[in-house]
Amino acid sequence: MFFSHSHANSLRINSRSKYAFFQAKKAISAIFLAAIFTVLPAQASQEINWLDYEDARQLDSDKPIFVFGEMTFCSACKKMKKEVFVEADIINTLNEDFIPVRMSTLGIFPNTLADLADDQGDPLELNGSPGFVVIQNNQYSVFYGFQSAETLRKIFGLVLKSDEA
């Protein structure tokens, strides 16, 4: 006999412990995957439902339109997307009380809102980044630069309060 009796028993024990290890590994993997798929839908719903400007203007809604105009290489725009537009109350307010619009350009040409006119009667252009436009009943306000979550909350409050009046 090539293996002794005691050696054969140790092989059985090792193969059993390997089987138990793989069973435990399978169970842990299944739990991990279940946890991921349970959490992912909740996170996916926590995003701003950005629309194109043209689509937003065609909607039959009394909600104000909030336009976020960005340039591709704008670090302040990236910072806003990373720090401000991820906050739950900002996301909820934009999705529920506004029509959120995101416009993006390479920076060579400005973001243009062709159906709105500037002070000279020309199509409204966002000549800075980030640029924001809040539109209510064809009246609009424009502001530029990085806006903190606290500043956006104040802007939202003012717009929604004036909308109630």
C-alpha positions as CSV (number, residue, x, y, z in Angstrom):
1,M,0.0,0.0,0.0
2,F,1.4,3.3,-1.1
3,F,-0.4,5.4,1.7
4,S,-0.7,4.4,5.3
5,H,-4.1,4.1,6.9
6,S,-3.6,7.2,9.0
7,H,-2.4,9.2,5.9
8,A,-5.5,8.2,4.0
9,N,-7.7,9.5,6.9
10,S,-5.9,12.8,6.9
11,L,-6.6,13.1,3.2
12,R,-10.3,12.6,3.8
13,I,-10.3,15.2,6.6
14,N,-8.5,17.7,4.3
15,S,-10.8,17.1,1.5
16,R,-13.8,17.5,3.8
17,S,-12.4,20.8,5.2
18,K,-11.8,22.0,1.6
19,Y,-15.4,21.1,0.7
20,A,-16.6,23.1,3.8
21,F,-14.3,26.0,2.9
22,F,-15.8,26.1,-0.7
23,Q,-19.3,25.9,0.6
24,A,-18.7,28.7,3.1
25,K,-17.0,30.7,0.3
26,K,-20.1,30.2,-1.9
27,A,-22.4,31.3,0.8
28,I,-20.4,34.4,1.5
29,S,-20.3,35.2,-2.2
30,A,-24.1,34.8,-2.4
31,I,-24.7,37.1,0.5
32,F,-22.3,39.7,-0.9
33,L,-24.0,39.7,-4.3
34,A,-27.4,39.9,-2.7
35,A,-26.3,42.9,-0.7
36,I,-24.9,44.6,-3.8
37,F,-28.1,44.1,-5.8
38,T,-30.2,45.2,-2.9
39,V,-28.2,48.5,-2.5
40,L,-27.7,49.3,-6.2
41,P,-31.3,50.1,-7.1
42,A,-31.5,52.5,-4.1
43,Q,-28.4,54.3,-5.3
44,A,-29.5,54.4,-8.9
45,S,-32.7,56.2,-7.9
46,Q,-30.6,58.9,-6.1
47,E,-29.5,60.6,-9.3
48,I,-30.7,63.8,-10.9
49,N,-33.0,63.1,-13.9
50,W,-31.3,65.6,-16.2
51,L,-33.1,66.4,-19.5
52,D,-32.0,68.2,-22.6
53,Y,-33.0,71.8,-22.8
54,E,-35.2,71.3,-25.8
55,D,-37.1,68.4,-24.2
56,A,-37.6,70.4,-21.0
57,R,-39.1,73.4,-22.9
58,Q,-41.5,71.1,-24.7
59,L,-42.9,69.7,-21.4
60,D,-46.3,71.0,-20.3
61,S,-45.3,71.8,-16.7
62,D,-45.6,74.7,-14.3
63,K,-42.4,73.7,-12.6
64,P,-39.4,76.1,-13.0
65,I,-36.6,74.9,-15.2
66,F,-33.1,74.7,-13.6
67,V,-30.3,74.7,-16.2
68,F,-26.8,73.6,-15.3
69,G,-24.5,74.7,-18.1
70,E,-21.0,73.2,-18.0
71,M,-17.9,73.0,-20.1
72,T,-16.1,69.7,-20.5
73,F,-12.8,70.8,-18.9
74,C,-14.3,73.0,-16.1
75,S,-12.9,72.0,-12.7
76,A,-15.7,73.9,-10.8
77,C,-18.3,72.0,-12.8
78,K,-16.7,68.7,-11.9
79,K,-16.5,69.8,-8.3
80,M,-20.2,70.6,-8.3
81,K,-21.1,67.2,-9.8
82,K,-18.9,65.5,-7.3
83,E,-19.8,67.5,-4.1
84,V,-23.2,69.3,-4.6
85,F,-25.3,67.3,-7.1
86,V,-24.9,64.2,-5.0
87,E,-26.6,65.5,-1.9
88,A,-29.9,63.8,-1.3
89,D,-32.0,66.9,-0.7
90,I,-30.5,68.7,-3.7
91,I,-31.3,65.6,-5.9
92,N,-34.8,65.4,-4.5
93,T,-35.6,69.1,-4.9
94,L,-34.3,69.1,-8.5
95,N,-36.2,66.0,-9.4
96,E,-39.5,66.9,-7.6
97,D,-39.8,70.7,-7.7
98,F,-37.8,71.6,-10.9
99,I,-37.2,70.4,-14.4
100,P,-33.5,69.8,-14.2
101,V,-31.5,70.4,-17.4
102,R,-27.8,69.8,-18.1
103,M,-26.1,71.4,-21.0
104,S,-22.5,70.6,-21.9
105,T,-20.1,72.2,-24.3
106,L,-16.4,71.7,-25.1
107,G,-15.8,75.4,-24.1
108,I,-15.3,76.7,-27.7
109,F,-18.9,77.6,-28.0
110,P,-21.1,78.8,-25.2
111,N,-24.2,76.9,-24.0
112,T,-27.1,78.7,-25.8
113,L,-30.7,78.9,-24.8
114,A,-32.0,80.0,-28.2
115,D,-35.6,80.6,-27.2
116,L,-34.6,83.2,-24.5
117,A,-33.3,86.6,-25.4
118,D,-30.5,88.5,-23.5
119,D,-30.6,92.3,-22.9
120,Q,-29.6,93.0,-26.5
121,G,-32.3,90.7,-27.9
122,D,-29.8,88.1,-28.9
123,P,-30.2,84.4,-27.9
124,L,-29.2,83.9,-24.3
125,E,-25.7,82.4,-24.0
126,L,-24.0,81.1,-20.9
127,N,-20.5,82.7,-21.3
128,G,-19.0,81.2,-18.2
129,S,-18.8,77.9,-16.5
130,P,-20.5,76.7,-14.5
131,G,-23.5,78.7,-15.6
132,F,-27.0,78.4,-14.2
133,V,-30.3,79.6,-15.5
134,V,-33.6,79.4,-13.6
135,I,-36.6,79.9,-15.9
136,Q,-40.1,80.6,-14.7
137,N,-42.8,81.7,-17.1
138,N,-40.2,82.8,-19.7
139,Q,-38.6,85.0,-17.0
140,Y,-35.1,83.9,-16.1
141,S,-32.2,84.6,-13.8
142,V,-28.6,83.7,-14.6
143,F,-25.7,83.1,-12.2
144,Y,-22.2,81.8,-12.6
145,G,-19.5,80.0,-10.8
146,F,-19.3,77.2,-8.2
147,Q,-22.4,77.2,-6.0
148,S,-22.3,75.4,-2.7
149,A,-25.2,73.1,-1.7
150,E,-26.2,75.7,0.9
151,T,-26.4,78.4,-1.8
152,L,-28.4,76.2,-4.1
153,R,-30.8,75.5,-1.2
154,K,-31.3,79.2,-0.8
155,I,-31.9,79.7,-4.5
156,F,-34.3,76.8,-4.6
157,G,-36.2,78.3,-1.6
158,L,-36.5,81.7,-3.2
159,V,-37.6,80.3,-6.5
160,L,-40.2,78.0,-5.0
161,K,-41.5,80.7,-2.6
162,S,-42.0,83.1,-5.5
163,D,-43.7,80.3,-7.5
164,E,-46.3,80.0,-4.7
165,A,-47.1,83.7,-4.8
